[in-house]
């Protein structure tokens, strides 16, 4: 699944293919630097489907992300990753 943004949903995620793709235990991984319009819709998908929502922490000094953290958070149940 590839998505560039869900900001066109205005914070509301319709019951559609996004939700049909996820099952309980699937993982959604996003970064702490995501825009609010890309966080809330995925949180809603996770709540509705039982998917697990995970954040990759941002470095407070550089603003970058620890690639080792990505490696730890992304696994066989990861179905979606968002990086902006």
DSSP file (Angstrom, degrees, kcal/mol; ACC not computed):
  #  RESIDUE AA STRUCTURE BP1 BP2  ACC     N-H-->O    O-->H-N    N-H-->O    O-->H-N    TCO  KAPPA ALPHA  PHI   PSI    X-CA   Y-CA   Z-CA
    1    1 A X              0   0    0      0, 0.0     2,-0.5     0, 0.0    80,-0.3   0.000 360.0 360.0 360.0 128.0    0.0    0.0    0.0
    2    2 A X        +     0   0    0     78,-0.1     2,-0.4    80,-0.0    80,-0.1  -0.986 360.0 168.2-123.1 128.7    1.4    3.4   -1.0
    3    3 A X        -     0   0    0     -2,-0.5     3,-0.1     1,-0.1     0, 0.0  -0.999  22.3-165.8-138.4 136.3   -0.2    6.6    0.1
    4    4 A X  S    S-     0   0    0     -2,-0.4     2,-0.3     1,-0.4    -1,-0.1   0.799  74.3 -19.6 -90.3 -31.2    1.3   10.1   -0.2
    5    5 A X        -     0   0    0      1,-0.0    -1,-0.4    77,-0.0     3,-0.1  -0.944  34.7-156.2-170.5 149.9   -1.1   11.8    2.2
    6    6 A X    >   +     0   0    0     -2,-0.3     3,-2.1    31,-0.1     5,-0.4   0.157  65.2 113.1-111.5  15.4   -4.5   11.4    3.8
    7    7 A X  G >   +     0   0    0      1,-0.3     3,-1.4     2,-0.2    -1,-0.1   0.717  63.3  70.2 -64.5 -20.0   -4.9   15.2    4.3
    8    8 A X  G 3  S+     0   0    0      1,-0.3    -1,-0.3    -3,-0.1    -2,-0.1   0.563  84.5  71.5 -73.1  -5.3   -7.8   15.3    1.8
    9    9 A X  G X  S-     0   0    0     -3,-2.1     3,-2.0    28,-0.2    -1,-0.3   0.564  97.0-135.8 -85.3  -7.5   -9.9   13.5    4.3
   10   10 A X  T <  S-     0   0    0     -3,-1.4    -3,-0.1     1,-0.3    -2,-0.1   0.857  72.5 -51.2  54.4  37.6  -10.1   16.5    6.6
   11   11 A X  T 3  S+     0   0    0     -5,-0.4     2,-0.5    26,-0.2    -1,-0.3   0.389 120.2 106.6  85.0  -4.9   -9.5   14.3    9.5
   12   12 A X    <   -     0   0    0     -3,-2.0     2,-0.7    32,-0.0    -1,-0.2  -0.932  55.2-156.1-111.7 125.3  -12.2   11.8    8.6
   13   13 A X        -     0   0    0     -2,-0.5     2,-0.0    27,-0.1    -7,-0.0  -0.877  17.8-137.8 -99.8 117.8  -11.2    8.4    7.2
   14   14 A X        -     0   0    0     -2,-0.7     2,-1.2     1,-0.1     5,-0.3  -0.339  27.0-101.3 -70.0 154.4  -14.0    6.9    5.2
   15   15 A X  S    S+     0   0    0      3,-0.1     2,-0.2     4,-0.1    -1,-0.1  -0.659  81.6 111.6 -74.1 101.4  -14.8    3.2    5.5
   16   16 A X  S >> S-     0   0    0     -2,-1.2     4,-1.8    -3,-0.0     3,-0.8  -0.659  83.2 -44.3-151.3-156.6  -13.1    2.1    2.4
   17   17 A X  H 3> S+     0   0    0      1,-0.3     4,-1.9     2,-0.2     5,-0.2   0.788 122.4  66.7 -59.8 -30.6  -10.1    0.1    1.0
   18   18 A X  H 3> S+     0   0    0      1,-0.2     4,-0.7     2,-0.2    -1,-0.3   0.934 109.4  37.5 -56.3 -44.9   -7.7    1.7    3.6
   19   19 A X  H X4 S+     0   0    0     -3,-0.8     3,-0.6    -5,-0.3    -1,-0.2   0.844 111.8  58.2 -76.2 -33.4   -9.6   -0.1    6.4
   20   20 A X  H 3< S+     0   0    0     -4,-1.8    -1,-0.2     1,-0.2    -2,-0.2   0.796 101.4  58.1 -66.3 -26.5  -10.2   -3.3    4.4
   21   21 A X  H 3< S+     0   0    0     -4,-1.9     2,-0.3    -5,-0.2    -1,-0.2   0.803  97.9  72.1 -72.6 -30.2   -6.5   -3.7    3.9
   22   22 A X    <<  -     0   0    0     -4,-0.7     2,-0.3    -3,-0.6    29,-0.0  -0.639  57.6-177.2 -96.4 145.9   -5.8   -3.8    7.7
   23   23 A X    >   -     0   0    0     -2,-0.3     3,-2.2    27,-0.1    26,-0.1  -0.857  45.7 -69.0-129.2 166.2   -6.5   -6.6   10.1
   24   24 A X  T 3  S+     0   0    0     -2,-0.3    27,-0.3     1,-0.3    26,-0.2  -0.330 122.5  22.6 -56.3 131.6   -6.1   -6.9   13.8
   25   25 A X  T 3  S+     0   0    0     25,-2.0    -1,-0.3     1,-0.4    26,-0.2   0.203  89.2 128.5  93.0 -15.6   -2.3   -7.1   14.6
   26   26 A X    <   -     0   0    0     -3,-2.2    26,-3.8    23,-0.1     2,-0.4  -0.346  55.3-126.2 -65.6 157.5   -1.2   -5.4   11.4
   27   27 A X  E     -ab  52  78A   0     50,-2.8    52,-2.9    24,-0.2    53,-1.4  -0.906  19.5-165.7-118.7 137.7    1.2   -2.5   12.0
   28   28 A X  E     -ab  53  80A   0     24,-3.1    26,-3.1    -2,-0.4     2,-0.5  -0.986  15.3-167.7-115.5 121.2    1.1    1.1   10.9
   29   29 A X  E     +ab  54  81A   0     51,-3.0    53,-2.3    -2,-0.5     2,-0.3  -0.950  14.5 160.8-117.2 123.9    4.5    2.9   11.4
   30   30 A X  E     -ab  55  82A   0     24,-2.5    26,-2.5    -2,-0.5     2,-0.2  -0.874  35.8-107.9-131.6 168.0    4.8    6.7   11.1
   31   31 A X  E >   -a   56   0A   0     51,-0.8     3,-1.5    -2,-0.3    26,-0.2  -0.606  23.7-119.8 -94.7 158.3    7.4    9.2   12.3
   32   32 A X  T 3  S+     0   0    0     24,-2.2    25,-0.1     1,-0.3    -1,-0.1   0.679 111.2  65.1 -66.1 -16.6    7.0   11.7   15.1
   33   33 A X  T 3  S+     0   0    0     23,-0.3    -1,-0.3    30,-0.1     3,-0.1   0.423  74.3 123.0 -88.3   1.3    7.6   14.4   12.5
   34   34 A X  S <  S-     0   0    0     -3,-1.5     2,-0.1    48,-0.1     5,-0.1  -0.277  70.8-105.0 -63.0 148.1    4.4   13.6   10.5
   35   35 A X    >>  -     0   0    0      1,-0.1     3,-2.8     3,-0.0     4,-0.6  -0.457  30.6-113.1 -69.1 146.8    1.9   16.4   10.0
   36   36 A X  H >> S+     0   0    0      1,-0.3     4,-2.0     2,-0.2     3,-1.1   0.824 116.8  62.8 -50.5 -36.0   -1.2   16.1   12.2
   37   37 A X  H 34 S+     0   0    0      1,-0.3    -1,-0.3     2,-0.2     4,-0.3   0.643 106.9  44.7 -68.3 -12.8   -3.3   15.5    9.1
   38   38 A X  H <4 S+     0   0    0     -3,-2.8    -1,-0.3     2,-0.1    -2,-0.2   0.420 113.5  50.2-107.9  -1.7   -1.3   12.4    8.5
   39   39 A X  H <X S+     0   0    0     -3,-1.1     4,-2.2    -4,-0.6     3,-0.4   0.872 104.6  50.2 -95.4 -56.4   -1.4   11.1   12.1
   40   40 A X  H  X S+     0   0    0     -4,-2.0     4,-2.4     1,-0.2     5,-0.2   0.881 107.7  52.1 -57.4 -46.3   -5.1   11.3   13.1
   41   41 A X  H  > S+     0   0    0     -5,-0.3     4,-2.0    -4,-0.3    -1,-0.2   0.898 112.6  46.3 -59.8 -37.8   -6.5    9.4   10.0
   42   42 A X  H  > S+     0   0    0     -3,-0.4     4,-2.3     2,-0.2    -1,-0.2   0.848 109.8  54.1 -73.0 -32.5   -4.0    6.5   10.6
   43   43 A X  H  X S+     0   0    0     -4,-2.2     4,-2.5     2,-0.2    -2,-0.2   0.913 109.1  49.5 -61.7 -41.6   -4.8    6.5   14.3
   44   44 A X  H  X S+     0   0    0     -4,-2.4     4,-2.4     2,-0.2    -2,-0.2   0.897 109.1  51.0 -65.3 -41.0   -8.5    6.2   13.4
   45   45 A X  H  X S+     0   0    0     -4,-2.0     4,-2.0     2,-0.2     6,-0.4   0.926 110.8  49.8 -61.1 -44.0   -7.8    3.3   11.0
   46   46 A X  H  X>S+     0   0    0     -4,-2.3     4,-2.1     1,-0.2     5,-0.7   0.918 111.4  48.3 -61.4 -44.4   -5.8    1.5   13.7
   47   47 A X  H  <5S+     0   0    0     -4,-2.5    -1,-0.2     1,-0.2    -2,-0.2   0.906 114.6  45.5 -62.5 -41.9   -8.7    2.0   16.2
   48   48 A X  H  <5S+     0   0    0     -4,-2.4    -1,-0.2     1,-0.2    -2,-0.2   0.797 123.9  31.7 -73.5 -28.6  -11.3    0.7   13.8
   49   49 A X  H  <5S-     0   0    0     -4,-2.0    -2,-0.2    -5,-0.2    -1,-0.2   0.600 103.6-114.2-108.3 -13.1   -9.3   -2.3   12.6
   50   50 A X  T  <5 +     0   0    0     -4,-2.1   -25,-2.0     1,-0.2    -3,-0.2   0.593  62.5 152.4  85.5  10.9   -7.3   -3.4   15.6
   51   51 A X      < -     0   0    0     -5,-0.7     2,-0.5    -6,-0.4    -1,-0.2  -0.350  48.8-112.9 -69.7 157.4   -4.0   -2.5   13.8
   52   52 A X  E     -a   27   0A   0    -26,-3.8   -24,-3.1    -2,-0.0     2,-0.5  -0.822  24.6-148.0 -96.8 129.5   -1.1   -1.5   16.0
   53   53 A X  E     -a   28   0A   0     -2,-0.5     2,-0.3   -26,-0.2   -24,-0.2  -0.869  19.8-178.2-102.5 123.0    0.1    2.1   15.7
   54   54 A X  E     -a   29   0A   0    -26,-3.1   -24,-2.5    -2,-0.5     2,-0.4  -0.940  14.8-149.2-125.9 145.0    3.8    2.8   16.1
   55   55 A X  E     -a   30   0A   0     -2,-0.3     2,-0.6   -26,-0.2   -24,-0.2  -0.921   9.5-143.5-111.0 136.0    5.9    6.0   16.1
   56   56 A X  E     -a   31   0A   0    -26,-2.5   -24,-2.2    -2,-0.4   -23,-0.3  -0.877  34.1-122.3 -90.0 123.3    9.6    6.2   15.0
   57   57 A X        -     0   0    0     -2,-0.6     9,-0.7   -26,-0.2     2,-0.3  -0.337  17.6-134.2 -70.0 147.9   11.2    8.8   17.3
   58   58 A X  B     -C   65   0B   0      7,-0.1     2,-0.4    -2,-0.0     7,-0.2  -0.759  22.9-111.5 -96.9 146.7   12.8   11.9   16.0
   59   59 A X     >  -     0   0    0      5,-3.0     4,-2.1    -2,-0.3     5,-0.0  -0.657  18.8-147.3 -76.9 126.2   16.2   13.1   17.2
   60   60 A X  T  4 S+     0   0    0     -2,-0.4    -1,-0.1     1,-0.2    -2,-0.0   0.734  95.0  45.5 -68.3 -20.8   15.8   16.3   19.1
   61   61 A X  T  4 S+     0   0    0      3,-0.1    -1,-0.2     1,-0.0    -2,-0.0   0.926 129.0  17.6 -87.3 -50.9   19.2   17.6   18.0
   62   62 A X  T  4 S-     0   0    0      2,-0.1    -2,-0.2     1,-0.0     3,-0.1   0.697  87.8-131.6 -97.7 -21.5   19.2   16.8   14.2
   63   63 A X  S  < S+     0   0    0     -4,-2.1    -3,-0.1     1,-0.3   -30,-0.1   0.407  70.8 118.2  80.8  -3.5   15.5   16.3   13.5
   64   64 A X        -     0   0    0     -6,-0.1    -5,-3.0     1,-0.1     2,-0.4  -0.124  64.7-107.7 -84.1-173.8   16.5   13.1   11.7
   65   65 A X  B     -C   58   0B   0     -7,-0.2     2,-0.7    -3,-0.1    -7,-0.1  -0.927  21.2-115.6-123.0 144.2   15.5    9.5   12.5
   66   66 A X    >>  -     0   0    0     -9,-0.7     4,-1.6    -2,-0.4     3,-0.7  -0.666  19.4-154.7 -76.7 114.1   17.5    6.7   14.0
   67   67 A X  H 3> S+     0   0    0     -2,-0.7     4,-2.2     1,-0.3    -1,-0.2   0.807  94.7  59.8 -62.7 -28.8   17.6    4.0   11.2
   68   68 A X  H 3> S+     0   0    0      2,-0.2     4,-2.0     1,-0.2    -1,-0.3   0.864 101.6  54.0 -65.8 -34.5   18.1    1.4   13.9
   69   69 A X  H <> S+     0   0    0     -3,-0.7     4,-2.2     2,-0.2    -2,-0.2   0.903 106.9  51.4 -64.9 -40.3   14.7    2.4   15.4
   70   70 A X  H  X S+     0   0    0     -4,-1.6     4,-2.5     1,-0.2    -2,-0.2   0.942 108.8  51.1 -58.5 -47.3   13.2    1.9   12.0
   71   71 A X  H  < S+     0   0    0     -4,-2.2    -1,-0.2     1,-0.2    -2,-0.2   0.871 112.1  47.0 -59.4 -38.0   14.7   -1.6   11.8
   72   72 A X  H  < S+     0   0    0     -4,-2.0    -1,-0.2     1,-0.2    -2,-0.2   0.852 116.4  42.9 -72.5 -35.0   13.3   -2.4   15.2
   73   73 A X  H  < S+     0   0    0     -4,-2.2     2,-0.6    -5,-0.1    -2,-0.2   0.776  99.3  76.8 -85.6 -27.2    9.8   -1.1   14.5
   74   74 A X     <  +     0   0    0     -4,-2.5     2,-0.2    -5,-0.2     7,-0.0  -0.752  62.9 145.4 -90.8 123.0    9.3   -2.5   11.0
   75   75 A X    >   -     0   0    0     -2,-0.6     3,-1.7   -48,-0.0   -48,-0.1  -0.683  64.1 -68.2-140.5-167.8    8.5   -6.2   11.0
   76   76 A X  T 3  S+     0   0    0      1,-0.3    -2,-0.0    -2,-0.2   -49,-0.0   0.730 128.1  52.0 -64.2 -22.3    6.6   -8.9    9.2
   77   77 A X  T 3  S+     0   0    0    -51,-0.1   -50,-2.8   -52,-0.0     2,-0.4   0.457  80.1 116.2 -93.4  -0.5    3.2   -7.5   10.4
   78   78 A X  E <   +b   27   0A   0     -3,-1.7   -50,-0.2   -52,-0.2     3,-0.1  -0.555  30.6 166.6 -72.2 124.5    4.0   -3.9    9.1
   79   79 A X  E     +     0   0A   0    -52,-2.9     2,-0.3    -2,-0.4   -51,-0.2   0.562  62.8  27.9-112.3 -16.2    1.6   -3.0    6.4
   80   80 A X  E     -b   28   0A   0    -53,-1.4   -51,-3.0     2,-0.0     2,-0.4  -0.982  54.5-176.3-152.3 135.9    2.2    0.7    6.1
   81   81 A X  E     -b   29   0A   0     -2,-0.3     2,-0.5   -80,-0.3   -51,-0.2  -1.000   8.6-166.1-130.7 132.7    5.1    3.1    6.7
   82   82 A X  E     +b   30   0A   0    -53,-2.3   -51,-0.8    -2,-0.4     2,-0.4  -0.981  11.4 169.6-123.1 128.2    4.9    6.9    6.4
   83   83 A X              0   0    0     -2,-0.5    -2,-0.0   -53,-0.1   -53,-0.0  -0.988 360.0 360.0-135.5 124.3    7.9    9.2    6.3
   84   84 A X              0   0    0     -2,-0.4    -1,-0.1     0, 0.0   -54,-0.0   0.382 360.0 360.0-113.3 360.0    7.6   12.9    5.4
